[in-house]
Amino acid sequence: MAGETLTRADLAEVVYEEVGLSRNESSELVESILSMISETLIAGTSVKISSFGTFAVRQKSERIGRNPKTGDEVPISPRRVLTFKASQILKQKIDGSWDGSLEEEE
C-alpha cells in the first residue's frame, strides 16, 4: 500500500470484511466514528486512541511571520490547529522495532 491513500471507503470495506456488517452498515459505522471524533475535536476535547495516538486542538497566538520572497513582516492571526502525537507502540511499529507486546504507554 506504499504511496496510496487510505480512504473512508477503504475503512468501510475493511469493516465489512472483518466484522461482517453489510456494506451500508459498515459505511455508516465509519462515518459515525469519524463524525464523533470531529465533533469532539471541534469542542476542544482531545481524542486518545489507545496504541495509536492522541489528537488535540491547540490554540496558537498571534505572531509575526515573514514573506519569504520579499522579507516583509506579516502578522499571522491567532488560530486553532489540530495536532497528533503518535503513541510509542505506533512509533515502534513504524520503525519496525515493535515486539508485539502491549505495554502501558506514556
C-alpha positions in Angstrom: 0.0 0.0 0.0 3.0 2.3 -0.1 2.3 5.5 -1.9 -1.5 5.1 -1.7 -4.0 6.9 0.5 -6.4 5.2 2.9 -9.9 6.5 2.3 -13.3 6.3 4.1 -14.4 3.7 1.5 -11.3 1.6 2.3 -12.1 1.7 6.0 -15.7 0.8 5.4 -14.5 -2.1 3.2 -12.2 -3.4 6.0 -15.1 -3.2 8.5 -17.3 -5.1 6.0 -14.8 -7.9 5.5 -13.6 -8.2 9.2 -16.7 -7.6 11.2 -19.4 -8.9 8.8 -21.7 -5.9 8.8 -23.4 -5.0 5.5 -21.6 -2.5 3.3 -24.1 0.2 4.2 -23.8 -0.5 7.9 -20.0 -0.6 7.6 -20.0 2.8 5.9 -22.4 4.3 8.4 -20.2 3.0 11.3 -17.1 4.6 9.8 -19.0 7.9 9.2 -20.3 7.8 12.8 -16.9 7.3 14.3 -15.3 10.0 12.2 -18.1 12.3 13.0 -17.8 11.7 16.7 -14.0 12.3 16.6 -14.5 15.5 14.6 -17.2 16.9 16.9 -15.1 16.1 20.0 -12.1 17.9 18.5 -14.2 20.9 17.4 -15.5 21.1 21.1 -11.8 21.4 22.2 -11.5 18.0 23.8 -8.6 15.6 23.0 -9.2 12.2 21.4 -6.9 9.4 22.5 -6.9 6.1 20.6 -5.0 3.5 22.6 -2.0 2.1 20.9 -2.4 4.7 18.1 -2.1 8.2 19.3 -3.7 11.4 20.6 -5.4 14.1 18.5 -5.7 17.5 20.2 -6.6 21.0 19.3 -4.1 23.7 20.3 -4.5 27.5 20.3 -1.8 29.4 18.6 -1.4 33.0 19.4 -0.8 35.9 17.0 2.7 36.2 15.8 4.8 37.9 13.2 5.8 35.9 10.1 7.9 36.9 7.0 7.1 36.7 3.4 10.0 34.6 2.0 10.1 36.4 -1.3 10.1 40.0 -0.1 11.2 39.6 3.5 8.2 41.8 4.6 6.9 41.1 8.1 3.3 39.9 8.1 1.0 39.4 11.1 -0.3 35.8 11.4 -3.6 35.8 13.1 -4.4 33.6 16.1 -6.0 30.3 15.3 -6.7 26.8 16.5 -4.7 23.9 15.0 -5.0 20.2 15.1 -2.1 18.2 16.4 -1.4 14.5 16.5 1.0 12.7 18.8 1.7 9.1 17.9 1.8 6.5 20.7 5.1 4.7 21.5 3.6 1.5 20.1 2.7 3.1 16.7 6.2 4.7 16.6 7.8 1.3 17.2 5.6 -0.4 14.6 6.6 2.3 12.0 10.2 1.9 13.0 10.0 -1.9 12.7 11.2 -2.5 16.3 7.8 -3.4 17.9 8.0 -6.7 19.7 4.2 -7.4 19.8 3.7 -6.8 23.5 1.1 -4.2 24.6 2.9 -2.5 27.5 1.5 0.5 29.2 2.1 3.6 27.1 3.1 7.1 28.1 
